Amino acid sequence: MIIFYHNPRCRKSREALELLETSGKAYKLVDYQKNPLSPHDLKALLGKLGMQAGELIRKNESLWKENYKNRTLTEQELIGLMVAHPRLMERPILERDGLARVGRPPEQILELLKD
């Protein structure tokens, strides 16, 4: 199953969704802003991405720069921040067959759409 973590307000996310729709493959759309991931699910997604939590944080978000930029936070604290403030997560993310990719640029998801 393909899962697409989407933010409809993000241009890159909309571009990646277009690529996904063009592929003709069935997928589940998750608006993670409206339905934030649980800490457990986010940790599992990080494993599929092969990333640490700090690598998935959008460091240009004003929330990050104003409140967390100069702090040393643990992996669990970073995961907690993304659960509490989903806009801090990089997007979009496509998950398939135990792997995941951040779609920045959107073409990054194409690798996971190959048969």
Buried (B, 14 or more C-beta within 10 A) or exposed (E): EBBBBBBEEBEBBBBBBEBBEEBEEEBEEBBBBEEBBEBEEBBBBBEBBEBEBEEBBBEEBEEBEEEBEEEEBEEEEBBBBBBEBBBBBBBBBBBBEEEBBBBBEBEBBBEBBEE
